[in-house]
Amino acid sequence: MSAAERYTDYGPLPGKLFIVEGIDGSGKSTQLDLLRKWIVARGYCVYFSEWNSSPLVRATTKMGKDQHLLSPMTFSLIHAADFADRLDRAILPSLRAGAVVLTDRYIFTAFARDAARGVDPDFVRRVYRFAPKPDAAFYFRVPLDEALRRILAGRPELKYYEAGMDLALSEDPYESFRLFQGRIREQYELMVPEFDLTVIDATLPITEQQRQVRKIVGNMLDSCLTRPSTPYGRLLTEHGLSGHYLREVGARPEI
């Protein structure tokens, strides 16, 4: 598949899309949260999205997981539906409005996990061709043993699919988890050159990782939507807006 075929071109999108990827325990979510707070503090409008969070699909996914009904293929397609719903309802509208969109996991999570479950990698890439290309895609690279140490220290019990128990890799959930995460990590490493992922060494101090991320992101924010500097109460008055709740907003000293 050519580079042009991997994504869909939705035309000019004033906003910016930044995504983070990595195996469980890579620290990517911490880094994205720090980045979000930094961008908000600079006055930009930010929308955040995370993997497997669509309200349209959530109940079905939960039922499938709870009853162990999901095969590798159904697991793949239900996550694609989840992503499609979030893209259509929130991610694209935010980008069109000029906001900064931050996503904790993107299509590369599907590419890694589905391939680790035995689904054909080319099939999965074709399923997700409707995704827009991110402006920056960060892959937080961490040794498998270090990631496992971080995860298992805070999770006394692993969930069935999280541990890859559906693959029958081992009867021991912790060994199954280690083997499954190893497969996922291998897929991420293959995607680094294929999709030009920006690699961040996730064993570096948190502040150094964040410095590297901000250096890249900071150069792309100038055209993004910013919050109004005028207090909201004054804006309401200037535009002739009134009403019970609007008066309350205008009266708040912190706004």
KAKA-V585864 format. One record per backbone hydrogen bond with DSSP energy under -0.5 kcal/mol. CO is the residue of the C=O (numbers start at 1). NH is the residue of the N-H. E is the energy in kcal/mol with one decimal. If there is no record, write none. Layout:
[[CO:NH:E] [CO:NH:E]]
//
This chain:
[[2:5:-0.7] [2:6:-0.6] [3:6:-0.9] [8:10:-0.7] [12:14:-0.5] [16:18:-0.5] [16:101:-3.3] [17:135:-2.1] [17:136:-1.4] [18:103:-1.9] [19:138:-2.7] [20:105:-1.7] [21:140:-2.6] [23:26:-1.7] [27:31:-1.9] [28:32:-2.3] [29:33:-2.1] [30:34:-2.1] [31:35:-2.2] [32:36:-2.7] [33:37:-2.1] [34:38:-1.9] [35:39:-2.5] [36:40:-2.6] [37:41:-2.2] [38:42:-1.0] [39:44:-1.7] [40:43:-2.0] [43:227:-2.9] [45:100:-2.9] [47:102:-2.9] [49:104:-2.6] [50:53:-0.5] [54:57:-0.7] [54:58:-1.9] [57:61:-2.5] [58:62:-2.6] [59:63:-2.3] [60:64:-2.4] [61:65:-2.4] [62:66:-3.1] [63:67:-2.1] [64:69:-3.0] [64:70:-0.7] [65:68:-1.1] [69:71:-0.5] [71:75:-2.9] [72:76:-1.9] [73:77:-2.5] [74:78:-2.4] [75:79:-1.6] [76:80:-1.6] [77:81:-2.1] [78:82:-1.9] [79:83:-2.5] [80:84:-2.5] [81:85:-2.2] [82:86:-2.1] [83:87:-2.7] [84:88:-2.4] [85:89:-2.5] [86:90:-2.0] [86:91:-2.4] [87:92:-2.6] [90:94:-2.0] [91:95:-2.2] [92:96:-2.7] [93:97:-1.5] [94:98:-0.6] [94:99:-2.4] [95:15:-2.5] [95:98:-0.8] [98:225:-3.3] [99:16:-1.2] [99:101:-0.6] [100:47:-2.9] [100:102:-0.5] [101:18:-2.8] [102:49:-2.4] [103:20:-1.9] [103:105:-1.2] [104:51:-1.8] [106:109:-1.7] [106:110:-0.7] [107:111:-2.1] [108:112:-2.2] [109:113:-2.9] [110:114:-2.3] [111:115:-1.1] [112:116:-1.9] [113:117:-1.2] [114:119:-2.6] [115:118:-1.4] [120:124:-2.0] [121:125:-2.1] [122:126:-1.9] [123:127:-2.0] [124:128:-1.7] [126:129:-1.3] [128:131:-1.9] [131:8:-2.2] [136:19:-2.2] [136:138:-0.5] [137:198:-3.2] [138:21:-2.6] [138:140:-0.6] [139:141:-1.0] [139:200:-2.7] [141:202:-2.6] [143:147:-2.2] [144:148:-2.6] [145:149:-2.0] [146:150:-2.1] [147:151:-2.4] [148:152:-2.8] [149:153:-1.2] [150:154:-0.6] [151:154:-1.2] [151:155:-0.7] [159:163:-2.3] [160:165:-2.3] [161:164:-1.1] [164:167:-1.8] [164:169:-0.6] [165:168:-1.3] [171:173:-0.6] [172:176:-2.8] [173:177:-2.4] [174:178:-1.9] [175:179:-2.3] [176:180:-2.8] [177:181:-2.8] [178:182:-1.7] [179:183:-1.8] [180:184:-2.1] [181:185:-2.6] [182:186:-1.9] [183:187:-1.6] [184:188:-2.1] [185:189:-2.3] [186:190:-1.6] [187:191:-1.5] [188:192:-1.2] [189:193:-0.5] [190:194:-0.9] [191:195:-2.9] [192:196:-0.6] [192:197:-1.4] [197:199:-0.7] [198:139:-3.1] [200:141:-2.2] [200:202:-0.9] [201:204:-1.5] [205:209:-2.2] [206:210:-2.3] [207:211:-2.0] [208:212:-2.0] [209:213:-2.0] [210:214:-2.9] [211:215:-1.9] [212:216:-1.2] [213:217:-2.6] [214:218:-3.0] [215:219:-0.5] [216:219:-0.5] [217:220:-2.4] [218:221:-0.8] [221:224:-2.2] [225:45:-2.6] [231:235:-2.0] [232:236:-2.4] [233:237:-1.7] [234:238:-2.8] [235:239:-1.6] [236:241:-2.6] [237:240:-1.5] [243:247:-2.6] [244:248:-1.5] [245:249:-2.0] [246:250:-2.4] [247:251:-1.2] [248:252:-0.7] [249:252:-1.1] [252:255:-1.3] [255:232:-1.7]]
//
